[in-house]
Amino acid sequence: MKQLLLRIVAYPTFGVGIYHTFFGNDHVYGLVILFMGLLGILCDLFYKKLYTE
């Protein structure tokens, strides 16, 4: 369940970050959101290695 919630938040955050970085006017805001989403995606990809249950 935690992994599903992580995916629900991380992937759209990454998409919004890409939009604001490349198509928006505020590049710093977009980069912050982009890196937050990227961190969430990386946590999702390495979930099994980070949290051994």
mmCIF file as Biopython writes it, N, C-alpha, C and O atoms, coordinates in Angstrom:
data_model
#
loop_
_atom_site.group_PDB
_atom_site.id
_atom_site.type_symbol
_atom_site.label_atom_id
_atom_site.label_alt_id
_atom_site.label_comp_id
_atom_site.label_asym_id
_atom_site.label_entity_id
_atom_site.label_seq_id
_atom_site.pdbx_PDB_ins_code
_atom_site.Cartn_x
_atom_site.Cartn_y
_atom_site.Cartn_z
_atom_site.occupancy
_atom_site.B_iso_or_equiv
_atom_site.auth_seq_id
_atom_site.auth_asym_id
_atom_site.pdbx_PDB_model_num
ATOM 1   N N  . MET A ? 1  ? 0.822  -1.192 0.000   1.0 0.0 1  A 1 
ATOM 2   C CA . MET A ? 1  ? 0.000  0.000  0.000   1.0 0.0 1  A 1 
ATOM 3   C C  . MET A ? 1  ? 0.872  1.265  0.000   1.0 0.0 1  A 1 
ATOM 4   O O  . MET A ? 1  ? 0.552  2.245  -0.674  1.0 0.0 1  A 1 
ATOM 5   N N  . LYS A ? 2  ? 1.968  1.235  0.757   1.0 0.0 2  A 1 
ATOM 6   C CA . LYS A ? 2  ? 2.844  2.397  0.789   1.0 0.0 2  A 1 
ATOM 7   C C  . LYS A ? 2  ? 3.485  2.637  -0.572  1.0 0.0 2  A 1 
ATOM 8   O O  . LYS A ? 2  ? 3.684  3.781  -0.981  1.0 0.0 2  A 1 
ATOM 9   N N  . GLN A ? 3  ? 3.803  1.561  -1.261  1.0 0.0 3  A 1 
ATOM 10  C CA . GLN A ? 3  ? 4.433  1.703  -2.572  1.0 0.0 3  A 1 
ATOM 11  C C  . GLN A ? 3  ? 3.435  2.283  -3.579  1.0 0.0 3  A 1 
ATOM 12  O O  . GLN A ? 3  ? 3.819  3.073  -4.441  1.0 0.0 3  A 1 
ATOM 13  N N  . LEU A ? 4  ? 2.184  1.907  -3.480  1.0 0.0 4  A 1 
ATOM 14  C CA . LEU A ? 4  ? 1.164  2.453  -4.369  1.0 0.0 4  A 1 
ATOM 15  C C  . LEU A ? 4  ? 0.986  3.947  -4.124  1.0 0.0 4  A 1 
ATOM 16  O O  . LEU A ? 4  ? 0.882  4.719  -5.078  1.0 0.0 4  A 1 
ATOM 17  N N  . LEU A ? 5  ? 0.949  4.363  -2.869  1.0 0.0 5  A 1 
ATOM 18  C CA . LEU A ? 5  ? 0.829  5.789  -2.560  1.0 0.0 5  A 1 
ATOM 19  C C  . LEU A ? 5  ? 2.048  6.563  -3.039  1.0 0.0 5  A 1 
ATOM 20  O O  . LEU A ? 5  ? 1.927  7.698  -3.500  1.0 0.0 5  A 1 
ATOM 21  N N  . LEU A ? 6  ? 3.221  5.952  -2.931  1.0 0.0 6  A 1 
ATOM 22  C CA . LEU A ? 6  ? 4.429  6.586  -3.437  1.0 0.0 6  A 1 
ATOM 23  C C  . LEU A ? 6  ? 4.342  6.794  -4.937  1.0 0.0 6  A 1 
ATOM 24  O O  . LEU A ? 6  ? 4.730  7.847  -5.444  1.0 0.0 6  A 1 
ATOM 25  N N  . ARG A ? 7  ? 3.840  5.804  -5.647  1.0 0.0 7  A 1 
ATOM 26  C CA . ARG A ? 7  ? 3.696  5.924  -7.101  1.0 0.0 7  A 1 
ATOM 27  C C  . ARG A ? 7  ? 2.669  6.975  -7.478  1.0 0.0 7  A 1 
ATOM 28  O O  . ARG A ? 7  ? 2.871  7.729  -8.430  1.0 0.0 7  A 1 
ATOM 29  N N  . ILE A ? 8  ? 1.565  7.032  -6.738  1.0 0.0 8  A 1 
ATOM 30  C CA . ILE A ? 8  ? 0.506  7.994  -7.040  1.0 0.0 8  A 1 
ATOM 31  C C  . ILE A ? 8  ? 1.012  9.427  -6.891  1.0 0.0 8  A 1 
ATOM 32  O O  . ILE A ? 8  ? 0.558  10.317 -7.610  1.0 0.0 8  A 1 
ATOM 33  N N  . VAL A ? 9  ? 1.935  9.660  -5.976  1.0 0.0 9  A 1 
ATOM 34  C CA . VAL A ? 9  ? 2.459  11.004 -5.759  1.0 0.0 9  A 1 
ATOM 35  C C  . VAL A ? 9  ? 3.673  11.285 -6.644  1.0 0.0 9  A 1 
ATOM 36  O O  . VAL A ? 9  ? 3.782  12.379 -7.198  1.0 0.0 9  A 1 
ATOM 37  N N  . ALA A ? 10 ? 4.576  10.334 -6.785  1.0 0.0 10 A 1 
ATOM 38  C CA . ALA A ? 10 ? 5.870  10.588 -7.430  1.0 0.0 10 A 1 
ATOM 39  C C  . ALA A ? 10 ? 5.751  10.828 -8.929  1.0 0.0 10 A 1 
ATOM 40  O O  . ALA A ? 10 ? 6.339  11.778 -9.445  1.0 0.0 10 A 1 
ATOM 41  N N  . TYR A ? 11 ? 5.017  10.003 -9.625  1.0 0.0 11 A 1 
ATOM 42  C CA . TYR A ? 11 ? 4.976  10.119 -11.081 1.0 0.0 11 A 1 
ATOM 43  C C  . TYR A ? 11 ? 4.286  11.400 -11.568 1.0 0.0 11 A 1 
ATOM 44  O O  . TYR A ? 11 ? 4.812  12.056 -12.467 1.0 0.0 11 A 1 
ATOM 45  N N  . PRO A ? 12 ? 3.130  11.780 -11.011 1.0 0.0 12 A 1 
ATOM 46  C CA . PRO A ? 12 ? 2.568  13.075 -11.441 1.0 0.0 12 A 1 
ATOM 47  C C  . PRO A ? 12 ? 3.432  14.268 -11.025 1.0 0.0 12 A 1 
ATOM 48  O O  . PRO A ? 12 ? 3.488  15.269 -11.740 1.0 0.0 12 A 1 
ATOM 49  N N  . THR A ? 13 ? 4.105  14.168 -9.876  1.0 0.0 13 A 1 
ATOM 50  C CA . THR A ? 13 ? 4.994  15.249 -9.462  1.0 0.0 13 A 1 
ATOM 51  C C  . THR A ? 13 ? 6.136  15.416 -10.454 1.0 0.0 13 A 1 
ATOM 52  O O  . THR A ? 13 ? 6.524  16.539 -10.775 1.0 0.0 13 A 1 
ATOM 53  N N  . PHE A ? 14 ? 6.663  14.327 -10.929 1.0 0.0 14 A 1 
ATOM 54  C CA . PHE A ? 14 ? 7.722  14.370 -11.932 1.0 0.0 14 A 1 
ATOM 55  C C  . PHE A ? 14 ? 7.212  15.005 -13.223 1.0 0.0 14 A 1 
ATOM 56  O O  . PHE A ? 14 ? 7.908  15.809 -13.844 1.0 0.0 14 A 1 
ATOM 57  N N  . GLY A ? 15 ? 6.005  14.644 -13.619 1.0 0.0 15 A 1 
ATOM 58  C CA . GLY A ? 15 ? 5.419  15.225 -14.829 1.0 0.0 15 A 1 
ATOM 59  C C  . GLY A ? 15 ? 5.178  16.722 -14.706 1.0 0.0 15 A 1 
ATOM 60  O O  . GLY A ? 15 ? 5.437  17.473 -15.646 1.0 0.0 15 A 1 
ATOM 61  N N  . VAL A ? 16 ? 4.690  17.156 -13.563 1.0 0.0 16 A 1 
ATOM 62  C CA . VAL A ? 16 ? 4.480  18.582 -13.341 1.0 0.0 16 A 1 
ATOM 63  C C  . VAL A ? 16 ? 5.817  19.315 -13.328 1.0 0.0 16 A 1 
ATOM 64  O O  . VAL A ? 16 ? 5.919  20.433 -13.833 1.0 0.0 16 A 1 
ATOM 65  N N  . GLY A ? 17 ? 6.835  18.692 -12.757 1.0 0.0 17 A 1 
ATOM 66  C CA . GLY A ? 17 ? 8.167  19.290 -12.743 1.0 0.0 17 A 1 
ATOM 67  C C  . GLY A ? 17 ? 8.738  19.448 -14.137 1.0 0.0 17 A 1 
ATOM 68  O O  . GLY A ? 17 ? 9.359  20.465 -14.447 1.0 0.0 17 A 1 
ATOM 69  N N  . ILE A ? 18 ? 8.532  18.452 -14.976 1.0 0.0 18 A 1 
ATOM 70  C CA . ILE A ? 18 ? 8.997  18.556 -16.371 1.0 0.0 18 A 1 
ATOM 71  C C  . ILE A ? 18 ? 8.270  19.696 -17.079 1.0 0.0 18 A 1 
ATOM 72  O O  . ILE A ? 18 ? 8.880  20.478 -17.808 1.0 0.0 18 A 1 
ATOM 73  N N  . TYR A ? 19 ? 6.977  19.777 -16.856 1.0 0.0 19 A 1 
ATOM 74  C CA . TYR A ? 19 ? 6.210  20.846 -17.505 1.0 0.0 19 A 1 
ATOM 75  C C  . TYR A ? 19 ? 6.715  22.224 -17.079 1.0 0.0 19 A 1 
ATOM 76  O O  . TYR A ? 19 ? 6.950  23.088 -17.923 1.0 0.0 19 A 1 
ATOM 77  N N  . HIS A ? 20 ? 6.879  22.429 -15.778 1.0 0.0 20 A 1 
ATOM 78  C CA . HIS A ? 20 ? 7.300  23.745 -15.299 1.0 0.0 20 A 1 
ATOM 79  C C  . HIS A ? 20 ? 8.740  24.061 -15.676 1.0 0.0 20 A 1 
ATOM 80  O O  . HIS A ? 20 ? 9.083  25.224 -15.889 1.0 0.0 20 A 1 
ATOM 81  N N  . THR A ? 21 ? 9.583  23.044 -15.761 1.0 0.0 21 A 1 
ATOM 82  C CA . THR A ? 21 ? 10.978 23.291 -16.108 1.0 0.0 21 A 1 
ATOM 83  C C  . THR A ? 21 ? 11.132 23.673 -17.570 1.0 0.0 21 A 1 
ATOM 84  O O  . THR A ? 21 ? 11.839 24.631 -17.884 1.0 0.0 21 A 1 
ATOM 85  N N  . PHE A ? 22 ? 10.487 22.948 -18.465 1.0 0.0 22 A 1 
ATOM 86  C CA . PHE A ? 22 ? 10.714 23.161 -19.891 1.0 0.0 22 A 1 
ATOM 87  C C  . PHE A ? 22 ? 9.707  24.088 -20.561 1.0 0.0 22 A 1 
ATOM 88  O O  . PHE A ? 22 ? 10.029 24.713 -21.571 1.0 0.0 22 A 1 
ATOM 89  N N  . PHE A ? 23 ? 8.495  24.189 -20.020 1.0 0.0 23 A 1 
ATOM 90  C CA . PHE A ? 23 ? 7.474  24.989 -20.679 1.0 0.0 23 A 1 
ATOM 91  C C  . PHE A ? 23 ? 6.969  26.155 -19.839 1.0 0.0 23 A 1 
ATOM 92  O O  . PHE A ? 23 ? 6.281  27.034 -20.360 1.0 0.0 23 A 1 
ATOM 93  N N  . GLY A ? 24 ? 7.296  26.181 -18.554 1.0 0.0 24 A 1 
ATOM 94  C CA . GLY A ? 24 ? 6.835  27.250 -17.682 1.0 0.0 24 A 1 
ATOM 95  C C  . GLY A ? 24 ? 7.818  28.398 -17.633 1.0 0.0 24 A 1 
ATOM 96  O O  . GLY A ? 24 ? 8.878  28.353 -18.256 1.0 0.0 24 A 1 
ATOM 97  N N  . ASN A ? 25 ? 7.460  29.413 -16.897 1.0 0.0 25 A 1 
ATOM 98  C CA . ASN A ? 25 ? 8.304  30.590 -16.791 1.0 0.0 25 A 1 
ATOM 99  C C  . ASN A ? 25 ? 9.263  30.522 -15.613 1.0 0.0 25 A 1 
ATOM 100 O O  . ASN A ? 25 ? 10.329 31.135 -15.655 1.0 0.0 25 A 1 
ATOM 101 N N  . ASP A ? 26 ? 8.912  29.800 -14.578 1.0 0.0 26 A 1 
ATOM 102 C CA . ASP A ? 26 ? 9.731  29.754 -13.367 1.0 0.0 26 A 1 
ATOM 103 C C  . ASP A ? 26 ? 10.552 28.475 -13.356 1.0 0.0 26 A 1 
ATOM 104 O O  . ASP A ? 26 ? 10.040 27.413 -13.001 1.0 0.0 26 A 1 
ATOM 105 N N  . HIS A ? 27 ? 11.813 28.564 -13.740 1.0 0.0 27 A 1 
ATOM 106 C CA . HIS A ? 27 ? 12.647 27.376 -13.879 1.0 0.0 27 A 1 
ATOM 107 C C  . HIS A ? 27 ? 13.095 26.816 -12.538 1.0 0.0 27 A 1 
ATOM 108 O O  . HIS A ? 27 ? 13.246 25.601 -12.408 1.0 0.0 27 A 1 
ATOM 109 N N  . VAL A ? 28 ? 13.312 27.663 -11.535 1.0 0.0 28 A 1 
ATOM 110 C CA . VAL A ? 28 ? 13.758 27.172 -10.223 1.0 0.0 28 A 1 
ATOM 111 C C  . VAL A ? 28 ? 12.653 26.353 -9.579  1.0 0.0 28 A 1 
ATOM 112 O O  . VAL A ? 28 ? 12.913 25.280 -9.036  1.0 0.0 28 A 1 
ATOM 113 N N  . TYR A ? 29 ? 11.442 26.841 -9.634  1.0 0.0 29 A 1 
ATOM 114 C CA . TYR A ? 29 ? 10.284 26.120 -9.097  1.0 0.0 29 A 1 
ATOM 115 C C  . TYR A ? 29 ? 10.119 24.772 -9.803  1.0 0.0 29 A 1 
ATOM 116 O O  . TYR A ? 29 ? 9.860  23.755 -9.160  1.0 0.0 29 A 1 
ATOM 117 N N  . GLY A ? 30 ? 10.268 24.773 -11.104 1.0 0.0 30 A 1 
ATOM 118 C CA . GLY A ? 30 ? 10.144 23.541 -11.877 1.0 0.0 30 A 1 
ATOM 119 C C  . GLY A ? 30 ? 11.237 22.549 -11.550 1.0 0.0 30 A 1 
ATOM 120 O O  . GLY A ? 30 ? 10.977 21.348 -11.471 1.0 0.0 30 A 1 
ATOM 121 N N  . LEU A ? 31 ? 12.457 23.026 -11.358 1.0 0.0 31 A 1 
ATOM 122 C CA . LEU A ? 31 ? 13.560 22.124 -11.023 1.0 0.0 31 A 1 
ATOM 123 C C  . LEU A ? 31 ? 13.372 21.491 -9.652  1.0 0.0 31 A 1 
ATOM 124 O O  . LEU A ? 31 ? 13.687 20.316 -9.463  1.0 0.0 31 A 1 
ATOM 125 N N  . VAL A ? 32 ? 12.862 22.257 -8.696  1.0 0.0 32 A 1 
ATOM 126 C CA . VAL A ? 32 ? 12.624 21.704 -7.359  1.0 0.0 32 A 1 
ATOM 127 C C  . VAL A ? 32 ? 11.587 20.596 -7.430  1.0 0.0 32 A 1 
ATOM 128 O O  . VAL A ? 32 ? 11.775 19.525 -6.853  1.0 0.0 32 A 1 
ATOM 129 N N  . ILE A ? 33 ? 10.499 20.848 -8.133  1.0 0.0 33 A 1 
ATOM 130 C CA . ILE A ? 33 ? 9.452  19.826 -8.263  1.0 0.0 33 A 1 
ATOM 131 C C  . ILE A ? 33 ? 9.959  18.640 -9.073  1.0 0.0 33 A 1 
ATOM 132 O O  . ILE A ? 33 ? 9.641  17.494 -8.758  1.0 0.0 33 A 1 
ATOM 133 N N  . LEU A ? 34 ? 10.738 18.904 -10.105 1.0 0.0 34 A 1 
ATOM 134 C CA . LEU A ? 34 ? 11.294 17.834 -10.926 1.0 0.0 34 A 1 
ATOM 135 C C  . LEU A ? 34 ? 12.173 16.907 -10.101 1.0 0.0 34 A 1 
ATOM 136 O O  . LEU A ? 34 ? 12.058 15.687 -10.209 1.0 0.0 34 A 1 
ATOM 137 N N  . PHE A ? 35 ? 13.048 17.472 -9.280  1.0 0.0 35 A 1 
ATOM 138 C CA . PHE A ? 35 ? 13.932 16.636 -8.470  1.0 0.0 35 A 1 
ATOM 139 C C  . PHE A ? 35 ? 13.189 15.911 -7.356  1.0 0.0 35 A 1 
ATOM 140 O O  . PHE A ? 35 ? 13.577 14.808 -6.973  1.0 0.0 35 A 1 
ATOM 141 N N  . MET A ? 36 ? 12.123 16.518 -6.828  1.0 0.0 36 A 1 
ATOM 142 C CA . MET A ? 36 ? 11.309 15.813 -5.839  1.0 0.0 36 A 1 
ATOM 143 C C  . MET A ? 36 ? 10.635 14.605 -6.474  1.0 0.0 36 A 1 
ATOM 144 O O  . MET A ? 36 ? 10.602 13.527 -5.880  1.0 0.0 36 A 1 
ATOM 145 N N  . GLY A ? 37 ? 10.103 14.779 -7.665  1.0 0.0 37 A 1 
ATOM 146 C CA . GLY A ? 37 ? 9.480  13.661 -8.379  1.0 0.0 37 A 1 
ATOM 147 C C  . GLY A ? 37 ? 10.487 12.602 -8.760  1.0 0.0 37 A 1 
ATOM 148 O O  . GLY A ? 37 ? 10.206 11.408 -8.666  1.0 0.0 37 A 1 
ATOM 149 N N  . LEU A ? 38 ? 11.665 13.034 -9.192  1.0 0.0 38 A 1 
ATOM 150 C CA . LEU A ? 38 ? 12.716 12.085 -9.554  1.0 0.0 38 A 1 
ATOM 151 C C  . LEU A ? 38 ? 13.164 11.281 -8.345  1.0 0.0 38 A 1 
ATOM 152 O O  . LEU A ? 38 ? 13.411 10.080 -8.459  1.0 0.0 38 A 1 
ATOM 153 N N  . LEU A ? 39 ? 13.270 11.918 -7.202  1.0 0.0 39 A 1 
ATOM 154 C CA . LEU A ? 39 ? 13.623 11.209 -5.975  1.0 0.0 39 A 1 
ATOM 155 C C  . LEU A ? 39 ? 12.555 10.172 -5.623  1.0 0.0 39 A 1 
ATOM 156 O O  . LEU A ? 39 ? 12.880 9.062  -5.200  1.0 0.0 39 A 1 
ATOM 157 N N  . GLY A ? 40 ? 11.300 10.529 -5.795  1.0 0.0 40 A 1 
ATOM 158 C CA . GLY A ? 40 ? 10.220 9.586  -5.542  1.0 0.0 40 A 1 
ATOM 159 C C  . GLY A ? 40 ? 10.240 8.406  -6.499  1.0 0.0 40 A 1 
ATOM 160 O O  . GLY A ? 40 ? 9.981  7.275  -6.090  1.0 0.0 40 A 1 
ATOM 161 N N  . ILE A ? 41 ? 10.542 8.651  -7.759  1.0 0.0 41 A 1 
ATOM 162 C CA . ILE A ? 41 ? 10.623 7.568  -8.741  1.0 0.0 41 A 1 
ATOM 163 C C  . ILE A ? 41 ? 11.796 6.652  -8.429  1.0 0.0 41 A 1 
ATOM 164 O O  . ILE A ? 41 ? 11.672 5.431  -8.527  1.0 0.0 41 A 1 
ATOM 165 N N  . LEU A ? 42 ? 12.935 7.229  -8.055  1.0 0.0 42 A 1 
ATOM 166 C CA . LEU A ? 42 ? 14.087 6.404  -7.697  1.0 0.0 42 A 1 
ATOM 167 C C  . LEU A ? 42 ? 13.805 5.566  -6.455  1.0 0.0 42 A 1 
ATOM 168 O O  . LEU A ? 42 ? 14.229 4.413  -6.376  1.0 0.0 42 A 1 
ATOM 169 N N  . CYS A ? 43 ? 13.098 6.132  -5.491  1.0 0.0 43 A 1 
ATOM 170 C CA . CYS A ? 43 ? 12.705 5.348  -4.310  1.0 0.0 43 A 1 
ATOM 171 C C  . CYS A ? 43 ? 11.766 4.213  -4.705  1.0 0.0 43 A 1 
ATOM 172 O O  . CYS A ? 43 ? 11.834 3.121  -4.140  1.0 0.0 43 A 1 
ATOM 173 N N  . ASP A ? 44 ? 10.893 4.470  -5.672  1.0 0.0 44 A 1 
ATOM 174 C CA . ASP A ? 44 ? 9.985  3.442  -6.147  1.0 0.0 44 A 1 
ATOM 175 C C  . ASP A ? 44 ? 10.744 2.329  -6.873  1.0 0.0 44 A 1 
ATOM 176 O O  . ASP A ? 44 ? 10.438 1.150  -6.692  1.0 0.0 44 A 1 
ATOM 177 N N  . LEU A ? 45 ? 11.720 2.695  -7.683  1.0 0.0 45 A 1 
ATOM 178 C CA . LEU A ? 45 ? 12.480 1.694  -8.428  1.0 0.0 45 A 1 
ATOM 179 C C  . LEU A ? 45 ? 13.327 0.808  -7.513  1.0 0.0 45 A 1 
ATOM 180 O O  . LEU A ? 45 ? 13.463 -0.392 -7.753  1.0 0.0 45 A 1 
ATOM 181 N N  . PHE A ? 46 ? 13.889 1.402  -6.475  1.0 0.0 46 A 1 
ATOM 182 C CA . PHE A ? 46 ? 14.758 0.656  -5.573  1.0 0.0 46 A 1 
ATOM 183 C C  . PHE A ? 46 ? 14.065 0.313  -4.258  1.0 0.0 46 A 1 
ATOM 184 O O  . PHE A ? 46 ? 14.727 0.148  -3.233  1.0 0.0 46 A 1 
ATOM 185 N N  . TYR A ? 47 ? 12.738 0.206  -4.280  1.0 0.0 47 A 1 
ATOM 186 C CA . TYR A ? 47 ? 11.951 -0.051 -3.079  1.0 0.0 47 A 1 
ATOM 187 C C  . TYR A ? 47 ? 12.328 -1.377 -2.426  1.0 0.0 47 A 1 
ATOM 188 O O  . TYR A ? 47 ? 12.466 -1.447 -1.205  1.0 0.0 47 A 1 
ATOM 189 N N  . LYS A ? 48 ? 12.492 -2.407 -3.212  1.0 0.0 48 A 1 
ATOM 190 C CA . LYS A ? 48 ? 12.811 -3.738 -2.676  1.0 0.0 48 A 1 
ATOM 191 C C  . LYS A ? 48 ? 14.195 -3.753 -2.034  1.0 0.0 48 A 1 
ATOM 192 O O  . LYS A ? 48 ? 14.403 -4.439 -1.033  1.0 0.0 48 A 1 
ATOM 193 N N  . LYS A ? 49 ? 15.134 -3.012 -2.593  1.0 0.0 49 A 1 
ATOM 194 C CA . LYS A ? 49 ? 16.480 -3.000 -2.047  1.0 0.0 49 A 1 
ATOM 195 C C  . LYS A ? 49 ? 16.568 -2.133 -0.794  1.0 0.0 49 A 1 
ATOM 196 O O  . LYS A ? 49 ? 17.346 -2.430 0.112   1.0 0.0 49 A 1 
ATOM 197 N N  . LEU A ? 50 ? 15.772 -1.059 -0.739  1.0 0.0 50 A 1 
ATOM 198 C CA . LEU A ? 50 ? 15.850 -0.161 0.407   1.0 0.0 50 A 1 
ATOM 199 C C  . LEU A ? 50 ? 15.094 -0.704 1.616   1.0 0.0 50 A 1 
ATOM 200 O O  . LEU A ? 50 ? 15.585 -0.639 2.743   1.0 0.0 50 A 1 
ATOM 201 N N  . TYR A ? 51 ? 13.917 -1.233 1.381   1.0 0.0 51 A 1 
ATOM 202 C CA . TYR A ? 51 ? 13.079 -1.716 2.470   1.0 0.0 51 A 1 
ATOM 203 C C  . TYR A ? 51 ? 12.899 -3.218 2.351   1.0 0.0 51 A 1 
ATOM 204 O O  . TYR A ? 51 ? 11.955 -3.686 1.713   1.0 0.0 51 A 1 
ATOM 205 N N  . THR A ? 52 ? 13.781 -3.960 2.952   1.0 0.0 52 A 1 
ATOM 206 C CA . THR A ? 52 ? 13.669 -5.413 2.920   1.0 0.0 52 A 1 
ATOM 207 C C  . THR A ? 52 ? 12.672 -5.834 3.971   1.0 0.0 52 A 1 
ATOM 208 O O  . THR A ? 52 ? 12.902 -5.671 5.169   1.0 0.0 52 A 1 
ATOM 209 N N  . GLU A ? 53 ? 11.575 -6.369 3.518   1.0 0.0 53 A 1 
ATOM 210 C CA . GLU A ? 53 ? 10.506 -6.776 4.435   1.0 0.0 53 A 1 
ATOM 211 C C  . GLU A ? 53 ? 10.540 -8.257 4.693   1.0 0.0 53 A 1 
ATOM 212 O O  . GLU A ? 53 ? 9.710  -8.773 5.442   1.0 0.0 53 A 1 
#
